[in-house]
Amino acid sequence: VVCEDSERNLWVGTLKGLNRLKIKRDGKIAFEVLLKSVTVFSLFEDKEKSLWIGTENSGLKRLK
């Protein structure tokens, strides 16, 4: 699952976790692993810029 947020970051949910691809000011791309060992099925950013993550066994998670 892939979601682009309001800051143009790409969030990638996989069978093994949640990752973020972030473009830095100098144009370089940073790859960050934020959740491990979680199967991500859905991603959504709300009006308050919180990222909601739907998972298989861990329920619904929110990142502010």
PEJO-V566756 format. One record per residue. N is the residue number from 1. PSI is psi as a letter, one per 30 degrees, with the letter a starting at -180 (none if undefined). OMEGA is omega as a letter, one per 40 degrees, with the letter a starting at -180 (NA if undefined). NEAR is the number of other C-alpha atoms within 10 Angstrom. Layout:
n->N psi->PSI omega->OMEGA near->NEAR
n->N psi->PSI omega->OMEGA near->NEAR
//
This chain:
n->1 psi->k omega->a near->12
n->2 psi->k omega->i near->16
n->3 psi->k omega->i near->17
n->4 psi->k omega->a near->15
n->5 psi->a omega->a near->16
n->6 psi->f omega->i near->11
n->7 psi->g omega->i near->9
n->8 psi->g omega->i near->11
n->9 psi->k omega->i near->16
n->10 psi->k omega->i near->17
n->11 psi->k omega->a near->23
n->12 psi->j omega->i near->18
n->13 psi->k omega->a near->23
n->14 psi->a omega->i near->19
n->15 psi->f omega->a near->14
n->16 psi->g omega->i near->12
n->17 psi->a omega->a near->16
n->18 psi->k omega->a near->22
n->19 psi->l omega->i near->18
n->20 psi->k omega->i near->20
n->21 psi->j omega->a near->16
n->22 psi->k omega->i near->17
n->23 psi->k omega->a near->15
n->24 psi->l omega->a near->10
n->25 psi->e omega->a near->7
n->26 psi->g omega->i near->6
n->27 psi->f omega->i near->8
n->28 psi->l omega->a near->9
n->29 psi->k omega->i near->13
n->30 psi->k omega->i near->11
n->31 psi->k omega->a near->13
n->32 psi->k omega->i near->12
n->33 psi->k omega->a near->12
n->34 psi->e omega->i near->10
n->35 psi->k omega->i near->15
n->36 psi->l omega->i near->12
n->37 psi->h omega->i near->10
n->38 psi->k omega->i near->18
n->39 psi->j omega->a near->19
n->40 psi->k omega->i near->23
n->41 psi->f omega->a near->14
n->42 psi->l omega->i near->17
n->43 psi->k omega->i near->22
n->44 psi->k omega->i near->16
n->45 psi->k omega->a near->17
n->46 psi->a omega->a near->10
n->47 psi->f omega->i near->7
n->48 psi->g omega->i near->7
n->49 psi->g omega->i near->13
n->50 psi->k omega->i near->13
n->51 psi->k omega->i near->18
n->52 psi->k omega->a near->16
n->53 psi->j omega->i near->20
n->54 psi->k omega->a near->19
n->55 psi->l omega->a near->19
n->56 psi->e omega->a near->12
n->57 psi->f omega->a near->9
n->58 psi->g omega->i near->11
n->59 psi->a omega->a near->10
n->60 psi->k omega->i near->13
n->61 psi->l omega->i near->11
n->62 psi->k omega->i near->12
n->63 psi->k omega->i near->9
n->64 psi->none omega->NA near->8
//
